[in-house]
Amino acid sequence: MANASIRYGATIRKRYQKIKQEKQAQYHCDVCGRDAVKRKNTSIWECKHCKTVYAGGAYTLTTPAGSAAKRLIDGIKS
Ligand SMILES: [Zn+2]
């Protein structure tokens, strides 16, 4: 909770630059182990190496909200 408060205090410009960097970044693929996961569409990420498709956040592969949703789905299933 304390960390979230600090982040909301950041300037819009700083926040925008961070989002821009994260959108362009390549993320680690758990399937093939390479850093080749790129944003394909909103919330859709694809590994350029093994073509695995991930459903993630709009701007980053994993978000706190996404993790919470996954936990919620896991909770329903079990
Ligand atoms: Zn992969």
PDB file of the backbone (N, CA, C, O) and the ligand in Angstrom, with CONECT records:
HET     ZN  A 101       1
ATOM      1  N   MET A   1       0.840  -1.210   0.000  1.00  0.00           N
ATOM      2  CA  MET A   1       0.000   0.000   0.000  1.00  0.00           C
ATOM      3  C   MET A   1       0.868   1.251   0.000  1.00  0.00           C
ATOM      4  O   MET A   1       0.556   2.228  -0.680  1.00  0.00           O
ATOM      5  N   ALA A   2       1.962   1.220   0.767  1.00  0.00           N
ATOM      6  CA  ALA A   2       2.885   2.352   0.847  1.00  0.00           C
ATOM      7  C   ALA A   2       3.545   2.591  -0.517  1.00  0.00           C
ATOM      8  O   ALA A   2       3.699   3.737  -0.939  1.00  0.00           O
ATOM      9  N   ASN A   3       3.932   1.515  -1.201  1.00  0.00           N
ATOM     10  CA  ASN A   3       4.577   1.631  -2.512  1.00  0.00           C
ATOM     11  C   ASN A   3       3.644   2.269  -3.532  1.00  0.00           C
ATOM     12  O   ASN A   3       4.079   3.106  -4.323  1.00  0.00           O
ATOM     13  N   ALA A   4       2.376   1.892  -3.529  1.00  0.00           N
ATOM     14  CA  ALA A   4       1.401   2.435  -4.468  1.00  0.00           C
ATOM     15  C   ALA A   4       1.251   3.939  -4.274  1.00  0.00           C
ATOM     16  O   ALA A   4       1.152   4.689  -5.246  1.00  0.00           O
ATOM     17  N   SER A   5       1.235   4.366  -3.052  1.00  0.00           N
ATOM     18  CA  SER A   5       1.111   5.790  -2.741  1.00  0.00           C
ATOM     19  C   SER A   5       2.291   6.578  -3.309  1.00  0.00           C
ATOM     20  O   SER A   5       2.108   7.675  -3.836  1.00  0.00           O
ATOM     21  N   ILE A   6       3.478   6.033  -3.204  1.00  0.00           N
ATOM     22  CA  ILE A   6       4.680   6.685  -3.729  1.00  0.00           C
ATOM     23  C   ILE A   6       4.581   6.784  -5.252  1.00  0.00           C
ATOM     24  O   ILE A   6       4.918   7.819  -5.828  1.00  0.00           O
ATOM     25  N   ARG A   7       4.124   5.718  -5.907  1.00  0.00           N
ATOM     26  CA  ARG A   7       4.037   5.704  -7.361  1.00  0.00           C
ATOM     27  C   ARG A   7       3.032   6.742  -7.861  1.00  0.00           C
ATOM     28  O   ARG A   7       3.275   7.395  -8.876  1.00  0.00           O
ATOM     29  N   TYR A   8       1.923   6.898  -7.172  1.00  0.00           N
ATOM     30  CA  TYR A   8       0.919   7.867  -7.602  1.00  0.00           C
ATOM     31  C   TYR A   8       1.423   9.295  -7.469  1.00  0.00           C
ATOM     32  O   TYR A   8       0.869  10.211  -8.076  1.00  0.00           O
ATOM     33  N   GLY A   9       2.479   9.490  -6.671  1.00  0.00           N
ATOM     34  CA  GLY A   9       3.052  10.817  -6.500  1.00  0.00           C
ATOM     35  C   GLY A   9       3.977  11.214  -7.639  1.00  0.00           C
ATOM     36  O   GLY A   9       4.361  12.380  -7.736  1.00  0.00           O
ATOM     37  N   ALA A  10       4.347  10.271  -8.506  1.00  0.00           N
ATOM     38  CA  ALA A  10       5.259  10.560  -9.616  1.00  0.00           C
ATOM     39  C   ALA A  10       4.590  11.469 -10.638  1.00  0.00           C
ATOM     40  O   ALA A  10       3.365  11.511 -10.751  1.00  0.00           O
ATOM     41  N   THR A  11       5.423  12.195 -11.378  1.00  0.00           N
ATOM     42  CA  THR A  11       4.875  13.103 -12.392  1.00  0.00           C
ATOM     43  C   THR A  11       4.325  12.306 -13.573  1.00  0.00           C
ATOM     44  O   THR A  11       4.730  11.169 -13.813  1.00  0.00           O
ATOM     45  N   ILE A  12       3.401  12.919 -14.302  1.00  0.00           N
ATOM     46  CA  ILE A  12       2.796  12.280 -15.478  1.00  0.00           C
ATOM     47  C   ILE A  12       3.868  11.940 -16.504  1.00  0.00           C
ATOM     48  O   ILE A  12       3.856  10.857 -17.088  1.00  0.00           O
ATOM     49  N   ARG A  13       4.795  12.870 -16.720  1.00  0.00           N
ATOM     50  CA  ARG A  13       5.853  12.663 -17.712  1.00  0.00           C
ATOM     51  C   ARG A  13       6.680  11.422 -17.370  1.00  0.00           C
ATOM     52  O   ARG A  13       6.963  10.590 -18.233  1.00  0.00           O
ATOM     53  N   LYS A  14       7.052  11.317 -16.122  1.00  0.00           N
ATOM     54  CA  LYS A  14       7.870  10.194 -15.667  1.00  0.00           C
ATOM     55  C   LYS A  14       7.105   8.878 -15.855  1.00  0.00           C
ATOM     56  O   LYS A  14       7.662   7.862 -16.271  1.00  0.00           O
ATOM     57  N   ARG A  15       5.826   8.936 -15.538  1.00  0.00           N
ATOM     58  CA  ARG A  15       4.950   7.771 -15.659  1.00  0.00           C
ATOM     59  C   ARG A  15       4.817   7.359 -17.140  1.00  0.00           C
ATOM     60  O   ARG A  15       4.864   6.174 -17.470  1.00  0.00           O
ATOM     61  N   TYR A  16       4.656   8.331 -17.994  1.00  0.00           N
ATOM     62  CA  TYR A  16       4.513   8.070 -19.429  1.00  0.00           C
ATOM     63  C   TYR A  16       5.775   7.415 -19.986  1.00  0.00           C
ATOM     64  O   TYR A  16       5.693   6.455 -20.752  1.00  0.00           O
ATOM     65  N   GLN A  17       6.922   7.922 -19.607  1.00  0.00           N
ATOM     66  CA  GLN A  17       8.193   7.371 -20.094  1.00  0.00           C
ATOM     67  C   GLN A  17       8.369   5.928 -19.642  1.00  0.00           C
ATOM     68  O   GLN A  17       8.900   5.094 -20.375  1.00  0.00           O
ATOM     69  N   LYS A  18       7.924   5.651 -18.447  1.00  0.00           N
ATOM     70  CA  LYS A  18       8.034   4.298 -17.913  1.00  0.00           C
ATOM     71  C   LYS A  18       7.140   3.343 -18.715  1.00  0.00           C
ATOM     72  O   LYS A  18       7.552   2.238 -19.066  1.00  0.00           O
ATOM     73  N   ILE A  19       5.918   3.788 -18.996  1.00  0.00           N
ATOM     74  CA  ILE A  19       4.972   2.981 -19.783  1.00  0.00           C
ATOM     75  C   ILE A  19       5.533   2.746 -21.187  1.00  0.00           C
ATOM     76  O   ILE A  19       5.467   1.634 -21.712  1.00  0.00           O
ATOM     77  N   LYS A  20       6.083   3.802 -21.787  1.00  0.00           N
ATOM     78  CA  LYS A  20       6.647   3.711 -23.131  1.00  0.00           C
ATOM     79  C   LYS A  20       7.781   2.686 -23.173  1.00  0.00           C
ATOM     80  O   LYS A  20       7.864   1.884 -24.104  1.00  0.00           O
ATOM     81  N   GLN A  21       8.635   2.714 -22.182  1.00  0.00           N
ATOM     82  CA  GLN A  21       9.748   1.763 -22.101  1.00  0.00           C
ATOM     83  C   GLN A  21       9.230   0.339 -21.927  1.00  0.00           C
ATOM     84  O   GLN A  21       9.730  -0.597 -22.552  1.00  0.00           O
ATOM     85  N   GLU A  22       8.241   0.189 -21.086  1.00  0.00           N
ATOM     86  CA  GLU A  22       7.704  -1.146 -20.802  1.00  0.00           C
ATOM     87  C   GLU A  22       6.977  -1.722 -22.018  1.00  0.00           C
ATOM     88  O   GLU A  22       7.003  -2.931 -22.248  1.00  0.00           O
ATOM     89  N   LYS A  23       6.329  -0.847 -22.795  1.00  0.00           N
ATOM     90  CA  LYS A  23       5.634  -1.296 -24.007  1.00  0.00           C
ATOM     91  C   LYS A  23       6.621  -1.839 -25.035  1.00  0.00           C
ATOM     92  O   LYS A  23       6.319  -2.786 -25.760  1.00  0.00           O
ATOM     93  N   GLN A  24       7.796  -1.233 -25.087  1.00  0.00           N
ATOM     94  CA  GLN A  24       8.794  -1.613 -26.087  1.00  0.00           C
ATOM     95  C   GLN A  24       9.711  -2.728 -25.608  1.00  0.00           C
ATOM     96  O   GLN A  24      10.432  -3.330 -26.404  1.00  0.00           O
ATOM     97  N   ALA A  25       9.684  -3.000 -24.322  1.00  0.00           N
ATOM     98  CA  ALA A  25      10.584  -3.995 -23.753  1.00  0.00           C
ATOM     99  C   ALA A  25      10.186  -5.410 -24.154  1.00  0.00           C
ATOM    100  O   ALA A  25       9.024  -5.693 -24.444  1.00  0.00           O
ATOM    101  N   GLN A  26      11.186  -6.289 -24.160  1.00  0.00           N
ATOM    102  CA  GLN A  26      10.918  -7.698 -24.396  1.00  0.00           C
ATOM    103  C   GLN A  26      10.964  -8.401 -23.054  1.00  0.00           C
ATOM    104  O   GLN A  26      11.824  -8.123 -22.218  1.00  0.00           O
ATOM    105  N   TYR A  27      10.036  -9.308 -22.863  1.00  0.00           N
ATOM    106  CA  TYR A  27       9.923  -9.981 -21.583  1.00  0.00           C
ATOM    107  C   TYR A  27      10.330 -11.443 -21.669  1.00  0.00           C
ATOM    108  O   TYR A  27      10.326 -12.055 -22.737  1.00  0.00           O
ATOM    109  N   HIS A  28      10.673 -11.969 -20.529  1.00  0.00           N
ATOM    110  CA  HIS A  28      11.151 -13.342 -20.440  1.00  0.00           C
ATOM    111  C   HIS A  28      10.021 -14.338 -20.684  1.00  0.00           C
ATOM    112  O   HIS A  28       8.944 -14.230 -20.097  1.00  0.00           O
ATOM    113  N   CYS A  29      10.277 -15.292 -21.544  1.00  0.00           N
ATOM    114  CA  CYS A  29       9.291 -16.334 -21.851  1.00  0.00           C
ATOM    115  C   CYS A  29       9.547 -17.544 -20.952  1.00  0.00           C
ATOM    116  O   CYS A  29      10.643 -18.104 -20.949  1.00  0.00           O
ATOM    117  N   ASP A  30       8.545 -17.933 -20.207  1.00  0.00           N
ATOM    118  CA  ASP A  30       8.681 -19.081 -19.299  1.00  0.00           C
ATOM    119  C   ASP A  30       8.726 -20.402 -20.062  1.00  0.00           C
ATOM    120  O   ASP A  30       9.213 -21.406 -19.542  1.00  0.00           O
ATOM    121  N   VAL A  31       8.222 -20.400 -21.288  1.00  0.00           N
ATOM    122  CA  VAL A  31       8.134 -21.643 -22.069  1.00  0.00           C
ATOM    123  C   VAL A  31       9.479 -21.992 -22.700  1.00  0.00           C
ATOM    124  O   VAL A  31       9.957 -23.114 -22.536  1.00  0.00           O
ATOM    125  N   CYS A  32      10.099 -21.054 -23.419  1.00  0.00           N
ATOM    126  CA  CYS A  32      11.365 -21.347 -24.105  1.00  0.00           C
ATOM    127  C   CYS A  32      12.569 -20.728 -23.397  1.00  0.00           C
ATOM    128  O   CYS A  32      13.712 -21.011 -23.756  1.00  0.00           O
ATOM    129  N   GLY A  33      12.318 -19.890 -22.397  1.00  0.00           N
ATOM    130  CA  GLY A  33      13.411 -19.332 -21.604  1.00  0.00           C
ATOM    131  C   GLY A  33      14.150 -18.169 -22.234  1.00  0.00           C
ATOM    132  O   GLY A  33      15.186 -17.747 -21.719  1.00  0.00           O
ATOM    133  N   ARG A  34      13.636 -17.638 -23.347  1.00  0.00           N
ATOM    134  CA  ARG A  34      14.295 -16.506 -23.998  1.00  0.00           C
ATOM    135  C   ARG A  34      13.561 -15.200 -23.684  1.00  0.00           C
ATOM    136  O   ARG A  34      12.376 -15.207 -23.351  1.00  0.00           O
ATOM    137  N   ASP A  35      14.274 -14.092 -23.795  1.00  0.00           N
ATOM    138  CA  ASP A  35      13.640 -12.780 -23.616  1.00  0.00           C
ATOM    139  C   ASP A  35      13.088 -12.337 -24.962  1.00  0.00           C
ATOM    140  O   ASP A  35      13.674 -11.490 -25.636  1.00  0.00           O
ATOM    141  N   ALA A  36      11.973 -12.908 -25.343  1.00  0.00           N
ATOM    142  CA  ALA A  36      11.428 -12.657 -26.683  1.00  0.00           C
ATOM    143  C   ALA A  36       9.932 -12.386 -26.678  1.00  0.00           C
ATOM    144  O   ALA A  36       9.292 -12.421 -27.729  1.00  0.00           O
ATOM    145  N   VAL A  37       9.369 -12.118 -25.510  1.00  0.00           N
ATOM    146  CA  VAL A  37       7.932 -11.849 -25.440  1.00  0.00           C
ATOM    147  C   VAL A  37       7.691 -10.360 -25.679  1.00  0.00           C
ATOM    148  O   VAL A  37       8.200  -9.509 -24.950  1.00  0.00           O
ATOM    149  N   LYS A  38       6.917 -10.069 -26.697  1.00  0.00           N
ATOM    150  CA  LYS A  38       6.610  -8.669 -27.033  1.00  0.00           C
ATOM    151  C   LYS A  38       5.108  -8.444 -27.042  1.00  0.00           C
ATOM    152  O   LYS A  38       4.327  -9.372 -27.251  1.00  0.00           O
ATOM    153  N   ARG A  39       4.716  -7.200 -26.811  1.00  0.00           N
ATOM    154  CA  ARG A  39       3.304  -6.832 -26.800  1.00  0.00           C
ATOM    155  C   ARG A  39       2.759  -6.918 -28.221  1.00  0.00           C
ATOM    156  O   ARG A  39       3.298  -6.299 -29.138  1.00  0.00           O
ATOM    157  N   LYS A  40       1.696  -7.682 -28.398  1.00  0.00           N
ATOM    158  CA  LYS A  40       1.103  -7.872 -29.716  1.00  0.00           C
ATOM    159  C   LYS A  40      -0.132  -6.998 -29.873  1.00  0.00           C
ATOM    160  O   LYS A  40      -0.353  -6.390 -30.920  1.00  0.00           O
ATOM    161  N   ASN A  41      -0.933  -6.946 -28.808  1.00  0.00           N
ATOM    162  CA  ASN A  41      -2.159  -6.162 -28.809  1.00  0.00           C
ATOM    163  C   ASN A  41      -2.432  -5.789 -27.353  1.00  0.00           C
ATOM    164  O   ASN A  41      -1.664  -6.168 -26.469  1.00  0.00           O
ATOM    165  N   THR A  42      -3.477  -5.078 -27.098  1.00  0.00           N
ATOM    166  CA  THR A  42      -3.803  -4.714 -25.719  1.00  0.00           C
ATOM    167  C   THR A  42      -4.014  -5.986 -24.902  1.00  0.00           C
ATOM    168  O   THR A  42      -4.902  -6.790 -25.183  1.00  0.00           O
ATOM    169  N   SER A  43      -3.178  -6.140 -23.894  1.00  0.00           N
ATOM    170  CA  SER A  43      -3.256  -7.283 -22.979  1.00  0.00           C
ATOM    171  C   SER A  43      -2.840  -8.617 -23.608  1.00  0.00           C
ATOM    172  O   SER A  43      -2.904  -9.655 -22.949  1.00  0.00           O
ATOM    173  N   ILE A  44      -2.414  -8.598 -24.884  1.00  0.00           N
ATOM    174  CA  ILE A  44      -1.965  -9.831 -25.532  1.00  0.00           C
ATOM    175  C   ILE A  44      -0.470  -9.725 -25.813  1.00  0.00           C
ATOM    176  O   ILE A  44      -0.013  -8.764 -26.433  1.00  0.00           O
ATOM    177  N   TRP A  45       0.290 -10.719 -25.351  1.00  0.00           N
ATOM    178  CA  TRP A  45       1.738 -10.743 -25.524  1.00  0.00           C
ATOM    179  C   TRP A  45       2.113 -12.043 -26.216  1.00  0.00           C
ATOM    180  O   TRP A  45       1.554 -13.097 -25.915  1.00  0.00           O
ATOM    181  N   GLU A  46       3.064 -11.965 -27.151  1.00  0.00           N
ATOM    182  CA  GLU A  46       3.462 -13.169 -27.872  1.00  0.00           C
ATOM    183  C   GLU A  46       4.969 -13.329 -27.855  1.00  0.00           C
ATOM    184  O   GLU A  46       5.710 -12.363 -28.035  1.00  0.00           O
ATOM    185  N   CYS A  47       5.413 -14.554 -27.639  1.00  0.00           N
ATOM    186  CA  CYS A  47       6.835 -14.867 -27.704  1.00  0.00           C
ATOM    187  C   CYS A  47       7.220 -15.024 -29.169  1.00  0.00           C
ATOM    188  O   CYS A  47       6.655 -15.845 -29.892  1.00  0.00           O
ATOM    189  N   LYS A  48       8.201 -14.214 -29.596  1.00  0.00           N
ATOM    190  CA  LYS A  48       8.622 -14.242 -30.995  1.00  0.00           C
ATOM    191  C   LYS A  48       9.380 -15.528 -31.317  1.00  0.00           C
ATOM    192  O   LYS A  48       9.538 -15.891 -32.483  1.00  0.00           O
ATOM    193  N   HIS A  49       9.839 -16.197 -30.295  1.00  0.00           N
ATOM    194  CA  HIS A  49      10.638 -17.405 -30.520  1.00  0.00           C
ATOM    195  C   HIS A  49       9.780 -18.664 -30.618  1.00  0.00           C
ATOM    196  O   HIS A  49       9.901 -19.427 -31.576  1.00  0.00           O
ATOM    197  N   CYS A  50       8.909 -18.882 -29.621  1.00  0.00           N
ATOM    198  CA  CYS A  50       8.119 -20.124 -29.599  1.00  0.00           C
ATOM    199  C   CYS A  50       6.628 -19.888 -29.850  1.00  0.00           C
ATOM    200  O   CYS A  50       5.832 -20.826 -29.836  1.00  0.00           O
ATOM    201  N   LYS A  51       6.259 -18.612 -30.083  1.00  0.00           N
ATOM    202  CA  LYS A  51       4.874 -18.248 -30.444  1.00  0.00           C
ATOM    203  C   LYS A  51       3.855 -18.455 -29.323  1.00  0.00           C
ATOM    204  O   LYS A  51       2.648 -18.456 -29.564  1.00  0.00           O
ATOM    205  N   THR A  52       4.345 -18.628 -28.111  1.00  0.00           N
ATOM    206  CA  THR A  52       3.424 -18.728 -26.982  1.00  0.00           C
ATOM    207  C   THR A  52       2.734 -17.383 -26.774  1.00  0.00           C
ATOM    208  O   THR A  52       3.391 -16.342 -26.778  1.00  0.00           O
ATOM    209  N   VAL A  53       1.440 -17.398 -26.595  1.00  0.00           N
ATOM    210  CA  VAL A  53       0.681 -16.174 -26.381  1.00  0.00           C
ATOM    211  C   VAL A  53       0.314 -16.066 -24.906  1.00  0.00           C
ATOM    212  O   VAL A  53      -0.194 -17.007 -24.297  1.00  0.00           O
ATOM    213  N   TYR A  54       0.585 -14.896 -24.357  1.00  0.00           N
ATOM    214  CA  TYR A  54       0.264 -14.623 -22.967  1.00  0.00           C
ATOM    215  C   TYR A  54      -0.817 -13.551 -22.892  1.00  0.00           C
ATOM    216  O   TYR A  54      -0.819 -12.609 -23.685  1.00  0.00           O
ATOM    217  N   ALA A  55      -1.719 -13.691 -21.959  1.00  0.00           N
ATOM    218  CA  ALA A  55      -2.679 -12.626 -21.658  1.00  0.00           C
ATOM    219  C   ALA A  55      -2.141 -11.894 -20.439  1.00  0.00           C
ATOM    220  O   ALA A  55      -2.045 -12.470 -19.355  1.00  0.00           O
ATOM    221  N   GLY A  56      -1.793 -10.639 -20.611  1.00  0.00           N
ATOM    222  CA  GLY A  56      -1.191  -9.885 -19.513  1.00  0.00           C
ATOM    223  C   GLY A  56      -1.803  -8.518 -19.381  1.00  0.00           C
ATOM    224  O   GLY A  56      -2.957  -8.297 -19.750  1.00  0.00           O
ATOM    225  N   GLY A  57      -1.023  -7.604 -18.851  1.00  0.00           N
ATOM    226  CA  GLY A  57      -1.493  -6.242 -18.680  1.00  0.00           C
ATOM    227  C   GLY A  57      -1.456  -5.496 -20.005  1.00  0.00           C
ATOM    228  O   GLY A  57      -0.869  -5.972 -20.977  1.00  0.00           O
ATOM    229  N   ALA A  58      -2.080  -4.331 -20.040  1.00  0.00           N
ATOM    230  CA  ALA A  58      -2.144  -3.527 -21.257  1.00  0.00           C
ATOM    231  C   ALA A  58      -0.769  -2.999 -21.653  1.00  0.00           C
ATOM    232  O   ALA A  58      -0.476  -2.861 -22.841  1.00  0.00           O
ATOM    233  N   TYR A  59       0.080  -2.702 -20.660  1.00  0.00           N
ATOM    234  CA  TYR A  59       1.369  -2.099 -20.960  1.00  0.00           C
ATOM    235  C   TYR A  59       2.561  -2.905 -20.467  1.00  0.00           C
ATOM    236  O   TYR A  59       3.688  -2.685 -20.909  1.00  0.00           O
ATOM    237  N   THR A  60       2.317  -3.832 -19.560  1.00  0.00           N
ATOM    238  CA  THR A  60       3.395  -4.697 -19.104  1.00  0.00           C
ATOM    239  C   THR A  60       2.878  -6.131 -19.103  1.00  0.00           C
ATOM    240  O   THR A  60       1.672  -6.375 -19.062  1.00  0.00           O
ATOM    241  N   LEU A  61       3.805  -7.061 -19.149  1.00  0.00           N
ATOM    242  CA  LEU A  61       3.393  -8.464 -19.241  1.00  0.00           C
ATOM    243  C   LEU A  61       2.612  -8.891 -18.005  1.00  0.00           C
ATOM    244  O   LEU A  61       1.599  -9.582 -18.114  1.00  0.00           O
ATOM    245  N   THR A  62       3.069  -8.492 -16.865  1.00  0.00           N
ATOM    246  CA  THR A  62       2.330  -8.821 -15.646  1.00  0.00           C
ATOM    247  C   THR A  62       2.020  -7.552 -14.868  1.00  0.00           C
ATOM    248  O   THR A  62       2.859  -6.655 -14.779  1.00  0.00           O
ATOM    249  N   THR A  63       0.842  -7.472 -14.317  1.00  0.00           N
ATOM    250  CA  THR A  63       0.433  -6.321 -13.521  1.00  0.00           C
ATOM    251  C   THR A  63      -0.076  -6.819 -12.174  1.00  0.00           C
ATOM    252  O   THR A  63      -0.491  -7.973 -12.060  1.00  0.00           O
ATOM    253  N   PRO A  64      -0.050  -5.985 -11.174  1.00  0.00           N
ATOM    254  CA  PRO A  64      -0.637  -6.384  -9.875  1.00  0.00           C
ATOM    255  C   PRO A  64      -2.098  -6.792 -10.031  1.00  0.00           C
ATOM    256  O   PRO A  64      -2.559  -7.729  -9.379  1.00  0.00           O
ATOM    257  N   ALA A  65      -2.822  -6.089 -10.895  1.00  0.00           N
ATOM    258  CA  ALA A  65      -4.225  -6.404 -11.139  1.00  0.00           C
ATOM    259  C   ALA A  65      -4.362  -7.764 -11.818  1.00  0.00           C
ATOM    260  O   ALA A  65      -5.253  -8.547 -11.488  1.00  0.00           O
ATOM    261  N   GLY A  66      -3.463  -8.038 -12.778  1.00  0.00           N
ATOM    262  CA  GLY A  66      -3.488  -9.310 -13.491  1.00  0.00           C
ATOM    263  C   GLY A  66      -3.209 -10.473 -12.558  1.00  0.00           C
ATOM    264  O   GLY A  66      -3.860 -11.514 -12.641  1.00  0.00           O
ATOM    265  N   SER A  67      -2.244 -10.296 -11.672  1.00  0.00           N
ATOM    266  CA  SER A  67      -1.902 -11.332 -10.704  1.00  0.00           C
ATOM    267  C   SER A  67      -3.085 -11.604  -9.778  1.00  0.00           C
ATOM    268  O   SER A  67      -3.360 -12.750  -9.423  1.00  0.00           O
ATOM    269  N   ALA A  68      -3.768 -10.550  -9.400  1.00  0.00           N
ATOM    270  CA  ALA A  68      -4.934 -10.686  -8.527  1.00  0.00           C
ATOM    271  C   ALA A  68      -6.041 -11.447  -9.243  1.00  0.00           C
ATOM    272  O   ALA A  68      -6.709 -12.293  -8.649  1.00  0.00           O
ATOM    273  N   ALA A  69      -6.234 -11.137 -10.545  1.00  0.00           N
ATOM    274  CA  ALA A  69      -7.255 -11.816 -11.344  1.00  0.00           C
ATOM    275  C   ALA A  69      -6.920 -13.296 -11.479  1.00  0.00           C
ATOM    276  O   ALA A  69      -7.805 -14.147 -11.392  1.00  0.00           O
ATOM    277  N   LYS A  70      -5.652 -13.601 -11.689  1.00  0.00           N
ATOM    278  CA  LYS A  70      -5.215 -14.989 -11.843  1.00  0.00           C
ATOM    279  C   LYS A  70      -5.460 -15.753 -10.546  1.00  0.00           C
ATOM    280  O   LYS A  70      -5.917 -16.896 -10.562  1.00  0.00           O
ATOM    281  N   ARG A  71      -5.153 -15.116  -9.438  1.00  0.00           N
ATOM    282  CA  ARG A  71      -5.378 -15.750  -8.139  1.00  0.00           C
ATOM    283  C   ARG A  71      -6.872 -16.021  -7.949  1.00  0.00           C
ATOM    284  O   ARG A  71      -7.268 -17.051  -7.402  1.00  0.00           O
ATOM    285  N   LEU A  72      -7.687 -15.079  -8.410  1.00  0.00           N
ATOM    286  CA  LEU A  72      -9.125 -15.198  -8.276  1.00  0.00           C
ATOM    287  C   LEU A  72      -9.639 -16.381  -9.101  1.00  0.00           C
ATOM    288  O   LEU A  72     -10.472 -17.160  -8.637  1.00  0.00           O
ATOM    289  N   ILE A  73      -9.121 -16.505 -10.352  1.00  0.00           N
ATOM    290  CA  ILE A  73      -9.510 -17.609 -11.245  1.00  0.00           C
ATOM    291  C   ILE A  73      -9.069 -18.940 -10.632  1.00  0.00           C
ATOM    292  O   ILE A  73      -9.831 -19.906 -10.602  1.00  0.00           O
ATOM    293  N   ASP A  74      -7.832 -18.974 -10.145  1.00  0.00           N
ATOM    294  CA  ASP A  74      -7.327 -20.194  -9.491  1.00  0.00           C
ATOM    295  C   ASP A  74      -8.194 -20.584  -8.312  1.00  0.00           C
ATOM    296  O   ASP A  74      -8.434 -21.765  -8.060  1.00  0.00           O
ATOM    297  N   GLY A  75      -8.659 -19.577  -7.597  1.00  0.00           N
ATOM    298  CA  GLY A  75      -9.498 -19.816  -6.428  1.00  0.00           C
ATOM    299  C   GLY A  75     -10.836 -20.430  -6.799  1.00  0.00           C
ATOM    300  O   GLY A  75     -11.358 -21.289  -6.089  1.00  0.00           O
ATOM    301  N   ILE A  76     -11.386 -19.979  -7.926  1.00  0.00           N
ATOM    302  CA  ILE A  76     -12.678 -20.492  -8.405  1.00  0.00           C
ATOM    303  C   ILE A  76     -12.535 -21.945  -8.859  1.00  0.00           C
ATOM    304  O   ILE A  76     -13.378 -22.794  -8.569  1.00  0.00           O
ATOM    305  N   LYS A  77     -11.435 -22.204  -9.585  1.00  0.00           N
ATOM    306  CA  LYS A  77     -11.200 -23.551 -10.137  1.00  0.00           C
ATOM    307  C   LYS A  77     -11.025 -24.600  -9.039  1.00  0.00           C
ATOM    308  O   LYS A  77     -11.528 -25.717  -9.157  1.00  0.00           O
ATOM    309  N   SER A  78     -10.312 -24.238  -7.975  1.00  0.00           N
ATOM    310  CA  SER A  78      -9.983 -25.220  -6.937  1.00  0.00           C
ATOM    311  C   SER A  78     -11.038 -25.273  -5.827  1.00  0.00           C
ATOM    312  O   SER A  78     -10.901 -26.051  -4.883  1.00  0.00           O
TER     313      SER A  78
HETATM  314 ZN    ZN A 101       9.093 -18.515 -25.906  1.00  0.00          ZN2+
END
